[in-house]
Amino acid sequence: AFQNDSVVAGGGAIEMELSKYLRDYSRTIPGKQQLLIGAYAKALEIIPRQLCDNAGFDATNILNKLRAKHAQVGEVTSS
């Protein structure tokens, strides 16, 4: 990690970004497909939720803050 200056997001950041993208995409399509994609987006949030629970944090509060960070442009890897 000290020799390579590139950053890899962890702690559920990738899953939250995918969830955001899928939720946004699901709003552009009609019918049952919208519900299926939305459900898959919600399922991706289980990973960061479980990480919060395992660490002893309030998962709801942390996920709301994480969603807010991902909603801001340019804030994906700075949380």
The first five atom37 places (N, CA, C, CB, O) and aatype in JSON, in Angstrom:
{
  "aatype": [0, 13, 5, 2, 3, 15, 19, 19, 0, 7, 7, 7, 0, 9, 6, 12, 6, 10, 15, 11, 18, 10, 1, 3, 18, 15, 1, 16, 9, 14, 7, 11, 5, 5, 10, 10, 9, 7, 0, 18, 0, 11, 0, 10, 6, 9, 9, 14, 1, 5, 10, 4, 3, 2, 0, 7, 13, 3, 0, 16, 2, 9, 10, 2, 11, 10, 1, 0, 11, 8, 0, 5, 19, 7, 6, 19, 16, 15, 15],
  "atom_mask": [
    [1, 1, 1, 1, 1],
    [1, 1, 1, 1, 1],
    [1, 1, 1, 1, 1],
    [1, 1, 1, 1, 1],
    [1, 1, 1, 1, 1],
    [1, 1, 1, 1, 1],
    [1, 1, 1, 1, 1],
    [1, 1, 1, 1, 1],
    [1, 1, 1, 1, 1],
    [1, 1, 1, 0, 1],
    [1, 1, 1, 0, 1],
    [1, 1, 1, 0, 1],
    [1, 1, 1, 1, 1],
    [1, 1, 1, 1, 1],
    [1, 1, 1, 1, 1],
    [1, 1, 1, 1, 1],
    [1, 1, 1, 1, 1],
    [1, 1, 1, 1, 1],
    [1, 1, 1, 1, 1],
    [1, 1, 1, 1, 1],
    [1, 1, 1, 1, 1],
    [1, 1, 1, 1, 1],
    [1, 1, 1, 1, 1],
    [1, 1, 1, 1, 1],
    [1, 1, 1, 1, 1],
    [1, 1, 1, 1, 1],
    [1, 1, 1, 1, 1],
    [1, 1, 1, 1, 1],
    [1, 1, 1, 1, 1],
    [1, 1, 1, 1, 1],
    [1, 1, 1, 0, 1],
    [1, 1, 1, 1, 1],
    [1, 1, 1, 1, 1],
    [1, 1, 1, 1, 1],
    [1, 1, 1, 1, 1],
    [1, 1, 1, 1, 1],
    [1, 1, 1, 1, 1],
    [1, 1, 1, 0, 1],
    [1, 1, 1, 1, 1],
    [1, 1, 1, 1, 1],
    [1, 1, 1, 1, 1],
    [1, 1, 1, 1, 1],
    [1, 1, 1, 1, 1],
    [1, 1, 1, 1, 1],
    [1, 1, 1, 1, 1],
    [1, 1, 1, 1, 1],
    [1, 1, 1, 1, 1],
    [1, 1, 1, 1, 1],
    [1, 1, 1, 1, 1],
    [1, 1, 1, 1, 1],
    [1, 1, 1, 1, 1],
    [1, 1, 1, 1, 1],
    [1, 1, 1, 1, 1],
    [1, 1, 1, 1, 1],
    [1, 1, 1, 1, 1],
    [1, 1, 1, 0, 1],
    [1, 1, 1, 1, 1],
    [1, 1, 1, 1, 1],
    [1, 1, 1, 1, 1],
    [1, 1, 1, 1, 1],
    [1, 1, 1, 1, 1],
    [1, 1, 1, 1, 1],
    [1, 1, 1, 1, 1],
    [1, 1, 1, 1, 1],
    [1, 1, 1, 1, 1],
    [1, 1, 1, 1, 1],
    [1, 1, 1, 1, 1],
    [1, 1, 1, 1, 1],
    [1, 1, 1, 1, 1],
    [1, 1, 1, 1, 1],
    [1, 1, 1, 1, 1],
    [1, 1, 1, 1, 1],
    [1, 1, 1, 1, 1],
    [1, 1, 1, 0, 1],
    [1, 1, 1, 1, 1],
    [1, 1, 1, 1, 1],
    [1, 1, 1, 1, 1],
    [1, 1, 1, 1, 1],
    [1, 1, 1, 1, 1]
  ],
  "atom_positions": [
    [[0.82, -1.19, 0.0], [0.0, 0.0, 0.0], [0.87, 1.26, 0.0], [-0.94, 0.0, 1.21], [0.47, 2.28, -0.56]],
    [[2.03, 1.2, 0.61], [2.9, 2.37, 0.64], [3.6, 2.6, -0.69], [3.93, 2.23, 1.75], [3.91, 3.74, -1.03]],
    [[3.84, 1.54, -1.44], [4.57, 1.66, -2.7], [3.67, 2.06, -3.86], [5.26, 0.37, -3.01], [4.15, 2.64, -4.83]],
    [[2.4, 1.77, -3.77], [1.47, 2.07, -4.85], [0.52, 3.17, -4.38], [0.68, 0.79, -5.29], [-0.13, 3.02, -3.35]],
    [[0.44, 4.26, -5.12], [-0.38, 5.39, -4.68], [-1.83, 5.34, -5.16], [0.25, 6.66, -5.15], [-2.58, 6.28, -4.91]],
    [[-2.24, 4.28, -5.83], [-3.64, 4.18, -6.26], [-4.5, 3.75, -5.08], [-3.79, 3.18, -7.45], [-4.03, 3.07, -4.17]],
    [[-5.76, 4.14, -5.11], [-6.68, 3.87, -4.02], [-7.77, 2.93, -4.51], [-7.28, 5.2, -3.46], [-8.33, 3.11, -5.59]],
    [[-8.06, 1.95, -3.7], [-9.16, 1.03, -4.0], [-10.21, 1.22, -2.91], [-8.67, -0.47, -4.07], [-9.92, 1.07, -1.72]],
    [[-11.4, 1.55, -3.32], [-12.48, 1.76, -2.36], [-12.86, 0.44, -1.71], [-13.72, 2.4, -3.04], [-12.86, -0.61, -2.36]],
    [[-13.18, 0.48, -0.45], [-13.57, -0.72, 0.28], [-14.69, -0.41, 1.24], [0.0, 0.0, 0.0], [-15.3, 0.66, 1.18]],
    [[-14.95, -1.33, 2.12], [-15.97, -1.11, 3.15], [-17.37, -0.96, 2.6], [0.0, 0.0, 0.0], [-18.2, -0.29, 3.22]],
    [[-17.66, -1.55, 1.47], [-18.99, -1.46, 0.89], [-19.18, -0.28, -0.05], [0.0, 0.0, 0.0], [-20.29, -0.07, -0.54]],
    [[-18.13, 0.5, -0.31], [-18.27, 1.68, -1.17], [-18.65, 1.29, -2.6], [-16.97, 2.48, -1.18], [-19.45, 1.97, -3.24]],
    [[-18.08, 0.22, -3.08], [-18.39, -0.22, -4.45], [-19.85, -0.65, -4.55], [-17.45, -1.38, -4.88], [-20.54, -0.32, -5.51]],
    [[-20.3, -1.39, -3.55], [-21.69, -1.84, -3.56], [-22.67, -0.67, -3.45], [-21.93, -2.83, -2.41], [-23.73, -0.68, -4.08]],
    [[-22.31, 0.33, -2.66], [-23.18, 1.51, -2.54], [-23.23, 2.29, -3.85], [-22.7, 2.42, -1.41], [-24.29, 2.79, -4.23]],
    [[-22.12, 2.39, -4.53], [-22.1, 3.12, -5.81], [-22.9, 2.35, -6.86], [-20.64, 3.33, -6.3], [-23.64, 2.95, -7.64]],
    [[-22.76, 1.03, -6.89], [-23.56, 0.22, -7.82], [-25.05, 0.34, -7.49], [-23.12, -1.25, -7.77], [-25.88, 0.43, -8.39]],
    [[-25.37, 0.34, -6.21], [-26.76, 0.48, -5.79], [-27.34, 1.81, -6.26], [-26.88, 0.35, -4.27], [-28.46, 1.87, -6.76]],
    [[-26.57, 2.88, -6.09], [-27.01, 4.21, -6.54], [-27.24, 4.22, -8.05], [-25.97, 5.28, -6.16], [-28.25, 4.73, -8.53]],
    [[-26.29, 3.66, -8.78], [-26.41, 3.63, -10.24], [-27.66, 2.85, -10.66], [-25.15, 3.01, -10.89], [-28.41, 3.3, -11.52]],
    [[-27.87, 1.68, -10.06], [-29.03, 0.86, -10.42], [-30.34, 1.53, -10.02], [-28.93, -0.5, -9.75], [-31.32, 1.45, -10.77]],
    [[-30.38, 2.19, -8.88], [-31.61, 2.9, -8.49], [-31.92, 4.02, -9.48], [-31.46, 3.48, -7.06], [-33.07, 4.19, -9.89]],
    [[-30.9, 4.77, -9.86], [-31.1, 5.84, -10.85], [-31.57, 5.27, -12.18], [-29.81, 6.65, -11.04], [-32.47, 5.81, -12.82]],
    [[-30.95, 4.18, -12.6], [-31.33, 3.55, -13.87], [-32.75, 2.99, -13.81], [-30.33, 2.42, -14.21], [-33.5, 3.09, -14.78]],
    [[-33.13, 2.41, -12.67], [-34.46, 1.81, -12.58], [-35.57, 2.85, -12.73], [-34.62, 1.08, -11.24], [-36.68, 2.52, -13.14]],
    [[-35.27, 4.09, -12.4], [-36.28, 5.15, -12.53], [-36.53, 5.55, -13.97], [-35.86, 6.37, -11.74], [-37.47, 6.28, -14.26]],
    [[-35.69, 5.08, -14.88], [-35.84, 5.43, -16.29], [-36.6, 4.39, -17.1], [-34.5, 5.65, -16.9], [-36.9, 4.63, -18.27]],
    [[-36.9, 3.24, -16.49], [-37.58, 2.18, -17.24], [-38.93, 1.87, -16.58], [-36.69, 0.91, -17.31], [-39.07, 1.98, -15.37]],
    [[-39.91, 1.47, -17.39], [-41.24, 1.19, -16.85], [-41.42, -0.29, -16.49], [-42.3, 1.6, -17.86], [-40.61, -1.14, -16.84]],
    [[-42.5, -0.56, -15.78], [-42.94, -1.91, -15.55], [-42.23, -2.66, -14.44], [0.0, 0.0, 0.0], [-41.58, -2.08, -13.57]],
    [[-42.38, -3.97, -14.52], [-41.83, -4.84, -13.48], [-40.3, -4.83, -13.46], [-42.32, -6.25, -13.68], [-39.7, -5.09, -12.42]],
    [[-39.7, -4.54, -14.57], [-38.24, -4.49, -14.62], [-37.71, -3.43, -13.66], [-37.75, -4.21, -16.05], [-36.65, -3.6, -13.06]],
    [[-38.45, -2.34, -13.52], [-38.05, -1.28, -12.6], [-38.01, -1.82, -11.17], [-39.02, -0.09, -12.7], [-37.08, -1.52, -10.42]],
    [[-39.0, -2.62, -10.8], [-39.04, -3.19, -9.46], [-37.91, -4.18, -9.23], [-40.38, -3.86, -9.21], [-37.31, -4.22, -8.15]],
    [[-37.63, -4.99, -10.24], [-36.56, -5.98, -10.11], [-35.19, -5.32, -9.95], [-36.55, -6.9, -11.32], [-34.39, -5.74, -9.11]],
    [[-34.93, -4.31, -10.74], [-33.64, -3.62, -10.66], [-33.54, -2.88, -9.33], [-33.46, -2.64, -11.84], [-32.47, -2.85, -8.72]],
    [[-34.63, -2.29, -8.87], [-34.64, -1.62, -7.57], [-34.39, -2.59, -6.42], [0.0, 0.0, 0.0], [-33.69, -2.26, -5.47]],
    [[-34.96, -3.78, -6.52], [-34.74, -4.79, -5.48], [-33.29, -5.26, -5.48], [-35.67, -5.99, -5.69], [-32.72, -5.51, -4.41]],
    [[-32.69, -5.39, -6.64], [-31.29, -5.78, -6.72], [-30.4, -4.68, -6.13], [-30.89, -6.09, -8.19], [-29.41, -4.96, -5.45]],
    [[-30.75, -3.43, -6.41], [-30.0, -2.3, -5.84], [-30.07, -2.32, -4.32], [-30.53, -0.95, -6.39], [-29.08, -2.07, -3.65]],
    [[-31.24, -2.6, -3.79], [-31.41, -2.68, -2.34], [-30.61, -3.85, -1.76], [-32.9, -2.81, -1.97], [-30.04, -3.73, -0.67]],
    [[-30.57, -4.95, -2.46], [-29.83, -6.13, -2.0], [-28.34, -5.85, -1.91], [-30.08, -7.31, -2.92], [-27.66, -6.39, -1.04]],
    [[-27.81, -5.02, -2.8], [-26.39, -4.69, -2.75], [-26.02, -3.94, -1.47], [-26.0, -3.85, -3.97], [-24.87, -3.99, -1.04]],
    [[-26.99, -3.26, -0.88], [-26.72, -2.5, 0.34], [-26.62, -3.39, 1.58], [-27.79, -1.47, 0.55], [-26.29, -2.9, 2.66]],
    [[-26.9, -4.67, 1.43], [-26.77, -5.59, 2.56], [-25.31, -5.72, 2.99], [-27.33, -6.98, 2.19], [-25.02, -5.87, 4.18]],
    [[-24.39, -5.65, 2.04], [-22.97, -5.81, 2.36], [-22.47, -4.69, 3.28], [-22.13, -5.85, 1.08], [-21.93, -5.0, 4.34]],
    [[-22.63, -3.42, 2.93], [-22.18, -2.38, 3.87], [-22.99, -2.37, 5.17], [-22.28, -1.01, 3.21], [-22.45, -2.02, 6.22]],
    [[-24.26, -2.75, 5.11], [-25.08, -2.82, 6.33], [-24.5, -3.87, 7.28], [-26.56, -3.15, 5.99], [-24.4, -3.63, 8.48]],
    [[-24.14, -5.01, 6.75], [-23.59, -6.07, 7.59], [-22.23, -5.67, 8.17], [-23.46, -7.37, 6.79], [-21.92, -5.99, 9.31]],
    [[-21.43, -4.98, 7.37], [-20.15, -4.49, 7.87], [-20.35, -3.52, 9.04], [-19.37, -3.79, 6.75], [-19.61, -3.57, 10.02]],
    [[-21.36, -2.65, 8.94], [-21.67, -1.73, 10.03], [-22.12, -2.49, 11.27], [-22.75, -0.72, 9.61], [-21.67, -2.2, 12.38]],
    [[-23.01, -3.45, 11.08], [-23.49, -4.23, 12.21], [-22.36, -4.99, 12.89], [-24.56, -5.21, 11.75], [-22.28, -5.02, 14.12]],
    [[-21.49, -5.6, 12.1], [-20.38, -6.36, 12.67], [-19.4, -5.47, 13.44], [-19.64, -7.09, 11.57], [-18.78, -5.91, 14.4]],
    [[-19.28, -4.22, 13.01], [-18.37, -3.29, 13.69], [-19.03, -2.62, 14.89], [-17.89, -2.24, 12.71], [-18.36, -1.91, 15.64]],
    [[-20.32, -2.84, 15.09], [-21.01, -2.27, 16.23], [-21.55, -0.87, 16.01], [0.0, 0.0, 0.0], [-21.89, -0.18, 16.97]],
    [[-21.62, -0.43, 14.76], [-22.14, 0.9, 14.45], [-23.64, 0.85, 14.18], [-21.4, 1.5, 13.24], [-24.21, -0.21, 13.94]],
    [[-24.27, 2.02, 14.22], [-25.68, 2.14, 13.85], [-25.76, 2.1, 12.32], [-26.31, 3.48, 14.41], [-25.43, 3.08, 11.65]],
    [[-26.18, 0.98, 11.78], [-26.15, 0.76, 10.33], [-27.03, 1.75, 9.58], [-26.58, -0.65, 10.01], [-26.65, 2.22, 8.51]],
    [[-28.19, 2.07, 10.12], [-29.1, 2.99, 9.43], [-28.47, 4.36, 9.28], [-30.43, 3.09, 10.17], [-28.51, 4.96, 8.21]],
    [[-27.9, 4.86, 10.35], [-27.27, 6.18, 10.33], [-26.08, 6.2, 9.37], [-26.82, 6.57, 11.75], [-25.95, 7.13, 8.57]],
    [[-25.22, 5.21, 9.44], [-24.04, 5.15, 8.58], [-24.43, 5.02, 7.11], [-23.14, 3.97, 8.99], [-23.85, 5.69, 6.26]],
    [[-25.42, 4.18, 6.8], [-25.83, 4.02, 5.4], [-26.46, 5.29, 4.85], [-26.81, 2.85, 5.27], [-26.26, 5.62, 3.68]],
    [[-27.21, 6.01, 5.67], [-27.77, 7.28, 5.21], [-26.67, 8.28, 4.89], [-28.72, 7.87, 6.27], [-26.75, 8.99, 3.89]],
    [[-25.64, 8.34, 5.73], [-24.51, 9.23, 5.45], [-23.75, 8.78, 4.21], [-23.56, 9.27, 6.66], [-23.32, 9.61, 3.41]],
    [[-23.6, 7.47, 4.04], [-22.9, 6.94, 2.88], [-23.68, 7.23, 1.59], [-22.67, 5.43, 3.04], [-23.08, 7.57, 0.57]],
    [[-25.0, 7.09, 1.64], [-25.83, 7.42, 0.47], [-25.68, 8.89, 0.11], [-27.32, 7.09, 0.74], [-25.59, 9.24, -1.06]],
    [[-25.66, 9.74, 1.13], [-25.52, 11.19, 0.89], [-24.17, 11.49, 0.25], [-25.68, 11.97, 2.22], [-24.1, 12.32, -0.66]],
    [[-23.11, 10.84, 0.71], [-21.79, 11.05, 0.12], [-21.76, 10.6, -1.34], [-20.71, 10.31, 0.92], [-21.17, 11.27, -2.18]],
    [[-22.38, 9.48, -1.63], [-22.4, 8.96, -2.99], [-23.28, 9.81, -3.91], [-22.88, 7.52, -3.01], [-23.1, 9.8, -5.13]],
    [[-24.22, 10.53, -3.33], [-25.08, 11.4, -4.13], [-24.35, 12.67, -4.57], [-26.34, 11.76, -3.35], [-24.71, 13.28, -5.57]],
    [[-23.32, 13.05, -3.81], [-22.53, 14.24, -4.16], [-21.51, 13.88, -5.22], [-21.84, 14.84, -2.91], [-20.82, 12.87, -5.11]],
    [[-21.41, 14.7, -6.22], [-20.46, 14.46, -7.3], [-19.04, 14.62, -6.76], [-20.71, 15.44, -8.48], [-18.72, 15.6, -6.09]],
    [[-18.19, 13.64, -7.06], [-16.81, 13.7, -6.64], [-16.53, 13.24, -5.23], [0.0, 0.0, 0.0], [-15.39, 13.33, -4.78]],
    [[-17.54, 12.75, -4.51], [-17.36, 12.35, -3.13], [-17.37, 10.82, -2.96], [-18.43, 12.97, -2.27], [-17.49, 10.33, -1.83]],
    [[-17.24, 10.07, -4.03], [-17.37, 8.62, -3.94], [-16.25, 7.99, -3.12], [-17.39, 8.03, -5.34], [-16.53, 7.11, -2.3]],
    [[-15.03, 8.39, -3.31], [-13.93, 7.73, -2.61], [-13.44, 8.51, -1.41], [-12.79, 7.51, -3.55], [-12.47, 8.09, -0.77]],
    [[-14.05, 9.61, -1.07], [-13.55, 10.4, 0.05], [-14.28, 10.13, 1.34], [-13.64, 11.86, -0.28], [-14.02, 10.81, 2.34]],
    [[-15.19, 9.17, 1.37], [-15.93, 8.89, 2.6], [-15.17, 7.93, 3.42], [-17.33, 8.35, 2.32], [-15.61, 7.55, 4.5]]
  ]
}
